[in-house]
């Protein structure tokens, strides 16, 4: 479904090609107009959307900003600001058709010039921290770091043509990812909270990171789609889920953006509706191969990295870190639910061999500082990893830091735990996280053979054909001891029973346009 719709096949046609029955229309009732919905969520700072590296920041913008394409929980890509798109057989040329009648909240029409300007901005690798440039390298001139001449053409006011240097089946998934919020062509590179221009039905009327964001319907804006709510409040109750549970019991909010694994039964006990979805979201515990600790570069040594991975039983991390609510990981960051996943032999922890390797590297007396943010998911998971390392005879000191401090330098810690969001294709996350020099490469991994195989993988449209190359990529990440990736997380959400549209999205999206009340409270 993901592969077919990414290349322009409709969801209905993709199911027919797979021999599946057409999808039934949803039976969920439509929300009534009006009302306020209060959502518990970390309210994070916002900047130029291209630079966002936390999905919560994008959720603040979703009522104001929109995306060309949306990824749905059933695996299909659905047009939002695009009505449809087509790719040629080689996936080297895409025609993007804009939805007619869309306006900016200034009253100006949304046109192909806006889309072309966004692609030029997304492909600009000269902008520090622009992860979109890593996603769109097939549009970029390697000499200038900017969009190649002739790569992006406006065919008419509602059609944009993209011509790629090489086949790339990840293009549509890339523009559905959270850093790809569409800006007005005159505001590329700016902060939407400051200028307030978007195509969505809402405007941001209050924004205090760490406390609250308020979105109110823009009554003077002719919105192209549907939106029921008059007001949405995103409320930050801090990192402790126990406080969320108490606030919910006191009637201070109506829906969780995400319910942490250890508190699912607590919210069930409130009588709220629970939702869950299996995802490729995960925690990655990684050494940075280039980081200096004193006068050493400890994780540049393969023996050290292999020892860390061998000391950890991922099944134990799954059970104790997230209460078993997911599936076990395999230390290569490609999930079994992704269509290009390749099955490899199961991993087996070996603490004795881990200690031997660390001793062989003359690092048995070295004390590793393992850092995590102070939230239940990463803190608990990292505690379990640290305990197993200590049991193997490896010295570890834990450091837990506030989320704002962690986010400022999440890529730079020598040894730490990071949360990675769901991606539709395995090849996507490999390009984002493990390609040499990628903006989000937090491991310092640099392997020319890995990069070469990855370049090949993104050109292969058929997932079955791509799987042989993926197997080699996955094996390289395991063999090179790049990460400890203990599990794939199922995501959960709870809402009052009268809330409509609260289903959990695999990518942790909270979209006000899809929410409302069955009856006004």
C-alpha positions as a Python dict, from the first residue, in 0.01 Angstrom:
ca = {
    (1, 'X'): (0, 0, 0),
    (2, 'X'): (275, 246, 97),
    (3, 'X'): (484, 166, -210),
    (4, 'X'): (197, 182, -457),
    (5, 'X'): (39, 501, -330),
    (6, 'X'): (378, 672, -301),
    (7, 'X'): (413, 630, -677),
    (8, 'X'): (68, 771, -748),
    (9, 'X'): (-164, 470, -744),
    (10, 'X'): (-488, 542, -556),
    (11, 'X'): (-557, 359, -232),
    (12, 'X'): (-850, 170, -386),
    (13, 'X'): (-643, 65, -686),
    (14, 'X'): (-352, -41, -464),
    (15, 'X'): (-581, -272, -269),
    (16, 'X'): (-719, -416, -592),
    (17, 'X'): (-366, -485, -718),
    (18, 'X'): (-297, -670, -394),
    (19, 'X'): (-613, -876, -435),
    (20, 'X'): (-777, -715, -133),
    (21, 'X'): (-1136, -593, -103),
    (22, 'X'): (-1200, -221, -135),
    (23, 'X'): (-1177, -39, 194),
    (24, 'X'): (-1512, 26, 356),
    (25, 'X'): (-1608, 381, 438),
    (26, 'X'): (-1545, 470, 801),
    (27, 'X'): (-1843, 420, 1028),
    (28, 'X'): (-1729, 687, 1274),
    (29, 'X'): (-1979, 966, 1303),
    (30, 'X'): (-1895, 1314, 1185),
    (31, 'X'): (-1820, 1566, 1460),
    (32, 'X'): (-2067, 1842, 1537),
    (33, 'X'): (-1948, 2196, 1460),
    (34, 'X'): (-1790, 2396, 1740),
    (35, 'X'): (-1639, 2334, 2080),
    (36, 'X'): (-1296, 2334, 2244),
    (37, 'X'): (-1071, 2030, 2266),
    (38, 'X'): (-792, 2020, 2526),
    (39, 'X'): (-501, 1788, 2445),
    (40, 'X'): (-214, 1686, 2673),
    (41, 'X'): (111, 1719, 2477),
    (42, 'X'): (468, 1837, 2522),
    (43, 'X'): (463, 2190, 2380),
    (44, 'X'): (801, 2230, 2215),
    (45, 'X'): (970, 2531, 2053),
    (46, 'X'): (904, 2600, 1684),
    (47, 'X'): (1135, 2735, 1416),
    (48, 'X'): (1173, 2713, 1038),
    (49, 'X'): (976, 2389, 968),
    (50, 'X'): (1269, 2242, 770),
    (51, 'X'): (1474, 2242, 1090),
    (52, 'X'): (1221, 2066, 1313),
    (53, 'X'): (1351, 1744, 1468),
    (54, 'X'): (1068, 1680, 1717),
    (55, 'X'): (717, 1581, 1600),
    (56, 'X'): (552, 1772, 1885),
    (57, 'X'): (680, 2098, 1733),
    (58, 'X'): (513, 2010, 1403),
    (59, 'X'): (188, 1929, 1586),
    (60, 'X'): (174, 2288, 1713),
    (61, 'X'): (169, 2399, 1348),
    (62, 'X'): (-74, 2143, 1199),
    (63, 'X'): (-382, 2361, 1237),
    (64, 'X'): (-208, 2650, 1060),
    (65, 'X'): (26, 2471, 818),
    (66, 'X'): (-58, 2178, 592),
    (67, 'X'): (133, 1916, 394),
    (68, 'X'): (129, 1814, 31),
    (69, 'X'): (63, 1454, 133),
    (70, 'X'): (-57, 1276, 447),
    (71, 'X'): (34, 927, 564),
    (72, 'X'): (-265, 731, 697),
    (73, 'X'): (-266, 457, 955),
    (74, 'X'): (-361, 191, 698),
    (75, 'X'): (-34, 248, 510),
    (76, 'X'): (-154, 465, 222),
    (77, 'X'): (-47, 813, 123),
    (78, 'X'): (-333, 1055, 69),
    (79, 'X'): (-317, 1396, -95),
    (80, 'X'): (-385, 1706, 114),
    (81, 'X'): (-259, 2013, -72),
    (82, 'X'): (-205, 1779, -366),
    (83, 'X'): (-511, 1625, -529),
    (84, 'X'): (-299, 1350, -685),
    (85, 'X'): (43, 1276, -835),
    (86, 'X'): (205, 1047, -1089),
    (87, 'X'): (552, 899, -1122),
    (88, 'X'): (707, 746, -1431),
    (89, 'X'): (806, 379, -1429),
    (90, 'X'): (1164, 459, -1323),
    (91, 'X'): (1059, 700, -1044),
    (92, 'X'): (1278, 969, -1197),
    (93, 'X'): (998, 1209, -1285),
    (94, 'X'): (698, 1312, -1078),
    (95, 'X'): (398, 1527, -1173),
    (96, 'X'): (235, 1687, -869),
    (97, 'X'): (-122, 1814, -915),
    (98, 'X'): (-237, 2077, -668),
    (99, 'X'): (-581, 2072, -515),
    (100, 'X'): (-792, 2343, -681),
    (101, 'X'): (-946, 2619, -473),
    (102, 'X'): (-694, 2624, -187),
    (103, 'X'): (-617, 2968, -43),
    (104, 'X'): (-368, 3107, 203),
    (105, 'X'): (-530, 3273, 503),
    (106, 'X'): (-433, 3607, 346),
    (107, 'X'): (-683, 3537, 66),
    (108, 'X'): (-409, 3475, -193),
    (109, 'X'): (-438, 3155, -401),
    (110, 'X'): (-213, 2857, -329),
    (111, 'X'): (-27, 2788, -654),
    (112, 'X'): (245, 2580, -813),
    (113, 'X'): (488, 2867, -752),
    (114, 'X'): (445, 2806, -379),
    (115, 'X'): (513, 2433, -419),
    (116, 'X'): (820, 2495, -637),
    (117, 'X'): (958, 2742, -382),
    (118, 'X'): (912, 2489, -103),
    (119, 'X'): (1097, 2220, -297),
    (120, 'X'): (1380, 2464, -361),
    (121, 'X'): (1392, 2541, 10),
    (122, 'X'): (1370, 2177, 111),
    (123, 'X'): (1652, 2079, -127),
    (124, 'X'): (1886, 2351, 2),
    (125, 'X'): (2167, 2161, 174),
    (126, 'X'): (2348, 2488, 256),
    (127, 'X'): (2095, 2556, 535),
    (128, 'X'): (2241, 2410, 858),
    (129, 'X'): (2011, 2153, 1015),
    (130, 'X'): (1787, 2116, 707),
    (131, 'X'): (1708, 1743, 717),
    (132, 'X'): (1480, 1776, 415),
    (133, 'X'): (1791, 1820, 199),
    (134, 'X'): (1901, 1468, 298),
    (135, 'X'): (1563, 1339, 183),
    (136, 'X'): (1575, 1516, -156),
    (137, 'X'): (1934, 1460, -270),
    (138, 'X'): (1807, 1344, -610),
    (139, 'X'): (1694, 1702, -676),
    (140, 'X'): (2015, 1865, -557),
    (141, 'X'): (2320, 1979, -751),
    (142, 'X'): (2611, 1821, -561),
    (143, 'X'): (2838, 2113, -653),
    (144, 'X'): (2614, 2391, -518),
    (145, 'X'): (2412, 2207, -253),
    (146, 'X'): (2098, 2365, -397),
    (147, 'X'): (1820, 2246, -627),
    (148, 'X'): (1957, 2153, -969),
    (149, 'X'): (1856, 2372, -1263),
    (150, 'X'): (1565, 2206, -1441),
    (151, 'X'): (1485, 1977, -1146),
    (152, 'X'): (1174, 2172, -1042),
    (153, 'X'): (943, 2313, -1310),
    (154, 'X'): (606, 2488, -1288),
    (155, 'X'): (398, 2342, -1573),
    (156, 'X'): (87, 2548, -1502),
    (157, 'X'): (-62, 2713, -1189),
    (158, 'X'): (-169, 2371, -1054),
    (159, 'X'): (107, 2135, -1176),
    (160, 'X'): (471, 2098, -1071),
    (161, 'X'): (711, 1860, -1246),
    (162, 'X'): (1011, 1715, -1063),
    (163, 'X'): (1301, 1564, -1257),
    (164, 'X'): (1538, 1360, -1043),
    (165, 'X'): (1904, 1280, -1098),
    (166, 'X'): (1829, 916, -1020),
    (167, 'X'): (1527, 705, -927),
    (168, 'X'): (1395, 773, -578),
    (169, 'X'): (1091, 594, -439),
    (170, 'X'): (1110, 787, -110),
    (171, 'X'): (1008, 1126, -252),
    (172, 'X'): (640, 1116, -156),
    (173, 'X'): (707, 965, 189),
    (174, 'X'): (963, 1241, 243),
    (175, 'X'): (717, 1524, 181),
    (176, 'X'): (468, 1356, 415),
    (177, 'X'): (720, 1374, 701),
    (178, 'X'): (684, 1639, 970),
    (179, 'X'): (962, 1883, 858),
    (180, 'X'): (776, 1926, 524),
    (181, 'X'): (504, 2171, 634),
    (182, 'X'): (427, 2392, 332),
    (183, 'X'): (514, 2760, 364),
    (184, 'X'): (406, 3055, 147),
    (185, 'X'): (676, 3115, -113),
    (186, 'X'): (764, 3455, 40),
    (187, 'X'): (822, 3306, 387),
    (188, 'X'): (1049, 3006, 321),
    (189, 'X'): (1297, 2979, 607),
    (190, 'X'): (1092, 3174, 864),
    (191, 'X'): (899, 3080, 1177),
    (192, 'X'): (524, 3028, 1108),
    (193, 'X'): (432, 3120, 1466),
    (194, 'X'): (573, 3467, 1400),
    (195, 'X'): (408, 3536, 1063),
    (196, 'X'): (89, 3327, 1101),
    (197, 'X'): (44, 3253, 729),
    (198, 'X'): (-85, 2911, 628),
    (199, 'X'): (-355, 2723, 440),
    (200, 'X'): (-506, 2554, 748),
    (201, 'X'): (-834, 2641, 916),
    (202, 'X'): (-674, 2769, 1238),
    (203, 'X'): (-447, 3044, 1364),
    (204, 'X'): (-211, 3025, 1661),
    (205, 'X'): (-330, 3275, 1919),
    (206, 'X'): (-109, 3173, 2212),
    (207, 'X'): (224, 2995, 2221),
    (208, 'X'): (428, 2939, 2536),
    (209, 'X'): (673, 2647, 2496),
    (210, 'X'): (665, 2421, 2798),
    (211, 'X'): (315, 2542, 2891),
    (212, 'X'): (48, 2583, 2624),
    (213, 'X'): (-35, 2645, 2259),
    (214, 'X'): (-381, 2766, 2158),
    (215, 'X'): (-529, 2742, 1809),
    (216, 'X'): (-853, 2917, 1715),
    (217, 'X'): (-1055, 2891, 1398),
    (218, 'X'): (-967, 3167, 1151),
    (219, 'X'): (-1321, 3292, 1087),
    (220, 'X'): (-1209, 3526, 808),
    (221, 'X'): (-1043, 3244, 611),
    (222, 'X'): (-1220, 3037, 345),
    (223, 'X'): (-1076, 2694, 428),
    (224, 'X'): (-1080, 2441, 145),
    (225, 'X'): (-1151, 2138, 366),
    (226, 'X'): (-1349, 2060, 680),
    (227, 'X'): (-1275, 2146, 1040),
    (228, 'X'): (-1524, 2113, 1327),
    (229, 'X'): (-1356, 2262, 1633),
    (230, 'X'): (-1358, 2630, 1723),
    (231, 'X'): (-1058, 2604, 1954),
    (232, 'X'): (-778, 2359, 2034),
    (233, 'X'): (-559, 2382, 2343),
    (234, 'X'): (-232, 2186, 2355),
    (235, 'X'): (-138, 2174, 2724),
    (236, 'X'): (201, 2070, 2861),
    (237, 'X'): (170, 1903, 3202),
    (238, 'X'): (541, 1817, 3219),
    (239, 'X'): (725, 1486, 3163),
    (240, 'X'): (567, 1278, 3442),
    (241, 'X'): (272, 1066, 3315),
    (242, 'X'): (145, 1033, 3671),
    (243, 'X'): (68, 1407, 3658),
    (244, 'X'): (-115, 1351, 3328),
    (245, 'X'): (-330, 1085, 3491),
    (246, 'X'): (-411, 1315, 3783),
    (247, 'X'): (-493, 1605, 3549),
    (248, 'X'): (-721, 1381, 3344),
    (249, 'X'): (-906, 1265, 3656),
    (250, 'X'): (-956, 1630, 3752),
    (251, 'X'): (-1108, 1706, 3411),
    (252, 'X'): (-824, 1934, 3295),
    (253, 'X'): (-795, 1786, 2944),
    (254, 'X'): (-983, 1561, 2703),
    (255, 'X'): (-722, 1362, 2508),
    (256, 'X'): (-363, 1247, 2537),
    (257, 'X'): (-135, 1304, 2242),
    (258, 'X'): (38, 985, 2348),
    (259, 'X'): (-16, 760, 2649),
    (260, 'X'): (304, 618, 2795),
    (261, 'X'): (315, 234, 2816),
    (262, 'X'): (319, 208, 3196),
    (263, 'X'): (4, 420, 3229),
    (264, 'X'): (-229, 263, 2976),
    (265, 'X'): (-429, 75, 3237),
    (266, 'X'): (-452, 396, 3443),
    (267, 'X'): (-628, 577, 3158),
    (268, 'X'): (-839, 271, 3080),
    (269, 'X'): (-957, 294, 3439),
    (270, 'X'): (-1092, 644, 3376),
    (271, 'X'): (-1337, 501, 3126),
    (272, 'X'): (-1168, 680, 2837),
    (273, 'X'): (-1149, 527, 2490),
    (274, 'X'): (-809, 374, 2413),
    (275, 'X'): (-646, 358, 2070),
    (276, 'X'): (-327, 183, 1960),
    (277, 'X'): (-124, 125, 1646),
    (278, 'X'): (182, -85, 1569),
    (279, 'X'): (466, 133, 1443),
    (280, 'X'): (831, 161, 1345),
    (281, 'X'): (889, 411, 1627),
    (282, 'X'): (1179, 318, 1850),
    (283, 'X'): (1443, 416, 2102),
    (284, 'X'): (1801, 401, 1977),
    (285, 'X'): (2085, 371, 2229),
    (286, 'X'): (2393, 468, 2036),
    (287, 'X'): (2761, 544, 2078),
    (288, 'X'): (2893, 832, 1867),
    (289, 'X'): (3191, 697, 1679),
    (290, 'X'): (3354, 1041, 1642),
    (291, 'X'): (3297, 1174, 1994),
    (292, 'X'): (3596, 1250, 2214),
    (293, 'X'): (3588, 1166, 2583),
    (294, 'X'): (3891, 1329, 2735),
    (295, 'X'): (4177, 1238, 2506),
    (296, 'X'): (4005, 921, 2380),
    (297, 'X'): (3763, 837, 2100),
    (298, 'X'): (3624, 528, 2271),
    (299, 'X'): (3346, 442, 2028),
    (300, 'X'): (3566, 459, 1722),
    (301, 'X'): (3681, 111, 1827),
    (302, 'X'): (3464, -162, 1673),
    (303, 'X'): (3538, -393, 1966),
    (304, 'X'): (3388, -144, 2210),
    (305, 'X'): (3073, -98, 2005),
    (306, 'X'): (3029, -470, 1953),
    (307, 'X'): (3076, -530, 2325),
    (308, 'X'): (2802, -281, 2412),
    (309, 'X'): (2557, -445, 2170),
    (310, 'X'): (2639, -801, 2279),
    (311, 'X'): (2585, -720, 2646),
    (312, 'X'): (2221, -621, 2594),
    (313, 'X'): (1927, -858, 2557),
    (314, 'X'): (1669, -657, 2361),
    (315, 'X'): (1382, -874, 2482),
    (316, 'X'): (1450, -763, 2839),
    (317, 'X'): (1446, -399, 2725),
    (318, 'X'): (1110, -455, 2557),
    (319, 'X'): (958, -612, 2869),
    (320, 'X'): (1097, -371, 3128),
    (321, 'X'): (1137, -55, 2922),
    (322, 'X'): (788, -37, 2766),
    (323, 'X'): (594, -304, 2951),
    (324, 'X'): (618, -543, 2653),
    (325, 'X'): (400, -317, 2439),
    (326, 'X'): (577, -362, 2107),
    (327, 'X'): (805, -607, 1928),
    (328, 'X'): (1172, -684, 1978),
    (329, 'X'): (1430, -490, 1775),
    (330, 'X'): (1732, -622, 1588),
    (331, 'X'): (1992, -341, 1606),
    (332, 'X'): (1953, -229, 1244),
    (333, 'X'): (1659, 17, 1252),
    (334, 'X'): (1448, -152, 984),
    (335, 'X'): (1112, -271, 1112),
    (336, 'X'): (924, -589, 1010),
    (337, 'X'): (616, -379, 924),
    (338, 'X'): (816, -180, 667),
    (339, 'X'): (776, -336, 321),
    (340, 'X'): (1151, -351, 250),
    (341, 'X'): (1245, -529, 575),
    (342, 'X'): (1478, -827, 527),
    (343, 'X'): (1468, -1114, 775),
    (344, 'X'): (1803, -1186, 940),
    (345, 'X'): (1902, -1453, 1194),
    (346, 'X'): (1792, -1358, 1547),
    (347, 'X'): (2035, -1172, 1771),
    (348, 'X'): (2163, -1336, 2087),
    (349, 'X'): (2311, -1150, 2381),
    (350, 'X'): (2652, -1276, 2495),
    (351, 'X'): (2774, -1090, 2808),
    (352, 'X'): (3084, -1309, 2833),
    (353, 'X'): (3196, -1220, 2481),
    (354, 'X'): (3105, -858, 2548),
    (355, 'X'): (3341, -847, 2846),
    (356, 'X'): (3615, -1023, 2647),
    (357, 'X'): (3591, -769, 2364),
    (358, 'X'): (3598, -476, 2606),
    (359, 'X'): (3900, -624, 2778),
    (360, 'X'): (4071, -687, 2442),
    (361, 'X'): (4019, -316, 2362),
    (362, 'X'): (4183, -229, 2697),
    (363, 'X'): (3859, -51, 2792),
    (364, 'X'): (3732, -260, 3082),
    (365, 'X'): (3824, 14, 3331),
    (366, 'X'): (3667, 289, 3121),
    (367, 'X'): (3350, 438, 3269),
    (368, 'X'): (3082, 503, 3005),
    (369, 'X'): (2844, 791, 3070),
    (370, 'X'): (2505, 689, 2929),
    (371, 'X'): (2272, 989, 2884),
    (372, 'X'): (1895, 1003, 2844),
    (373, 'X'): (1622, 1259, 2869),
    (374, 'X'): (1403, 1259, 3178),
    (375, 'X'): (1090, 1091, 3041),
    (376, 'X'): (956, 750, 3132),
    (377, 'X'): (1012, 590, 2790),
    (378, 'X'): (1377, 675, 2733),
    (379, 'X'): (1473, 690, 3100),
    (380, 'X'): (1334, 345, 3180),
    (381, 'X'): (1467, 184, 2862),
    (382, 'X'): (1812, 333, 2913),
    (383, 'X'): (1815, 220, 3275),
    (384, 'X'): (1756, -137, 3156),
    (385, 'X'): (2040, -109, 2903),
    (386, 'X'): (2274, 32, 3168),
    (387, 'X'): (2187, -245, 3416),
    (388, 'X'): (2271, -514, 3160),
    (389, 'X'): (2602, -348, 3074),
    (390, 'X'): (2693, -341, 3443),
    (391, 'X'): (2597, -708, 3477),
    (392, 'X'): (2839, -786, 3193),
    (393, 'X'): (3119, -617, 3385),
    (394, 'X'): (3116, -290, 3188),
    (395, 'X'): (3135, 28, 3396),
    (396, 'X'): (2847, 270, 3337),
    (397, 'X'): (2737, 597, 3493),
    (398, 'X'): (2385, 716, 3412),
    (399, 'X'): (2307, 1084, 3349),
    (400, 'X'): (1949, 1203, 3312),
    (401, 'X'): (1895, 1553, 3172),
    (402, 'X'): (1588, 1776, 3124),
    (403, 'X'): (1426, 1747, 2782),
    (404, 'X'): (1514, 2104, 2671),
    (405, 'X'): (1882, 2053, 2756),
    (406, 'X'): (1887, 1716, 2580),
    (407, 'X'): (1722, 1847, 2265),
    (408, 'X'): (1981, 2124, 2225),
    (409, 'X'): (2262, 1875, 2159),
    (410, 'X'): (2096, 1538, 2105),
    (411, 'X'): (2332, 1446, 1821),
    (412, 'X'): (2651, 1529, 2011),
    (413, 'X'): (2645, 1312, 2323),
    (414, 'X'): (2916, 1040, 2316),
    (415, 'X'): (2669, 774, 2439),
    (416, 'X'): (2296, 839, 2468),
    (417, 'X'): (1940, 730, 2392),
    (418, 'X'): (1726, 900, 2126),
    (419, 'X'): (1365, 856, 2022),
    (420, 'X'): (1305, 798, 1649),
    (421, 'X'): (966, 848, 1490),
    (422, 'X'): (788, 605, 1257),
    (423, 'X'): (894, 607, 891),
    (424, 'X'): (701, 429, 615),
    (425, 'X'): (1002, 270, 444),
    (426, 'X'): (1315, 124, 599),
    (427, 'X'): (1532, 289, 337),
    (428, 'X'): (1404, 630, 454),
    (429, 'X'): (1539, 606, 805),
    (430, 'X'): (1870, 457, 688),
    (431, 'X'): (1922, 763, 468),
    (432, 'X'): (1825, 1002, 747),
    (433, 'X'): (2029, 844, 1025),
    (434, 'X'): (2325, 647, 890),
    (435, 'X'): (2439, 800, 561),
    (436, 'X'): (2776, 972, 587),
    (437, 'X'): (2730, 1335, 680),
    (438, 'X'): (2348, 1322, 708),
    (439, 'X'): (2205, 1602, 924),
    (440, 'X'): (2051, 1354, 1167),
    (441, 'X'): (2346, 1111, 1172),
    (442, 'X'): (2398, 1098, 1549),
    (443, 'X'): (2619, 788, 1547),
    (444, 'X'): (2905, 937, 1344),
    (445, 'X'): (2879, 629, 1122),
    (446, 'X'): (3062, 668, 793),
    (447, 'X'): (3095, 366, 565),
    (448, 'X'): (3142, 421, 188),
    (449, 'X'): (3011, 73, 106),
    (450, 'X'): (2698, 136, 314),
    (451, 'X'): (2644, 467, 132),
    (452, 'X'): (2688, 298, -205),
    (453, 'X'): (2435, 26, -126),
    (454, 'X'): (2194, 284, 16),
    (455, 'X'): (2218, 487, -306),
    (456, 'X'): (2122, 171, -492),
    (457, 'X'): (1838, 81, -255),
    (458, 'X'): (1650, 411, -301),
    (459, 'X'): (1642, 355, -678),
    (460, 'X'): (1464, 17, -655),
    (461, 'X'): (1088, 71, -662),
    (462, 'X'): (989, -289, -593),
    (463, 'X'): (1029, -375, -225),
    (464, 'X'): (1082, -746, -293),
    (465, 'X'): (1369, -665, -529),
    (466, 'X'): (1509, -408, -285),
    (467, 'X'): (1511, -658, 0),
    (468, 'X'): (1841, -823, -99),
    (469, 'X'): (2017, -488, -78),
    (470, 'X'): (1837, -407, 246),
    (471, 'X'): (1961, -733, 399),
    (472, 'X'): (2319, -626, 333),
    (473, 'X'): (2256, -280, 479),
    (474, 'X'): (2090, -422, 790),
    (475, 'X'): (2372, -672, 838),
    (476, 'X'): (2633, -397, 811),
    (477, 'X'): (2469, -197, 1088),
    (478, 'X'): (2467, -505, 1312),
    (479, 'X'): (2823, -610, 1228),
    (480, 'X'): (2962, -259, 1274),
    (481, 'X'): (2796, -230, 1615),
    (482, 'X'): (2635, 100, 1522),
    (483, 'X'): (2333, 95, 1755),
    (484, 'X'): (2146, -87, 2029),
    (485, 'X'): (1788, -71, 1902),
    (486, 'X'): (1587, -272, 2151),
    (487, 'X'): (1226, -262, 2032),
    (488, 'X'): (959, -133, 1800),
    (489, 'X'): (698, 54, 1997),
    (490, 'X'): (323, 28, 1970),
    (491, 'X'): (178, 375, 2027),
    (492, 'X'): (-126, 446, 2245),
    (493, 'X'): (-367, 734, 2291),
    (494, 'X'): (-669, 792, 2516),
    (495, 'X'): (-961, 1031, 2479),
    (496, 'X'): (-1299, 1096, 2633),
    (497, 'X'): (-1559, 879, 2461),
    (498, 'X'): (-1732, 1175, 2295),
    (499, 'X'): (-1413, 1281, 2112),
    (500, 'X'): (-1425, 1204, 1738),
    (501, 'X'): (-1114, 1138, 1528),
    (502, 'X'): (-878, 1054, 1815),
    (503, 'X'): (-729, 740, 1657),
    (504, 'X'): (-354, 709, 1710),
    (505, 'X'): (-144, 798, 1407),
    (506, 'X'): (175, 592, 1352),
    (507, 'X'): (373, 914, 1312),
    (508, 'X'): (235, 1073, 1630),
    (509, 'X'): (44, 1336, 1436),
    (510, 'X'): (-219, 1550, 1608),
    (511, 'X'): (-420, 1720, 1334),
    (512, 'X'): (-695, 1958, 1454),
    (513, 'X'): (-873, 1930, 1118),
    (514, 'X'): (-958, 1566, 1192),
    (515, 'X'): (-1078, 1614, 1552),
    (516, 'X'): (-1407, 1713, 1711),
    (517, 'X'): (-1689, 1616, 1944),
    (518, 'X'): (-1980, 1378, 1886),
    (519, 'X'): (-2185, 1606, 2111),
    (520, 'X'): (-2061, 1929, 2260),
    (521, 'X'): (-1962, 1893, 2628),
}
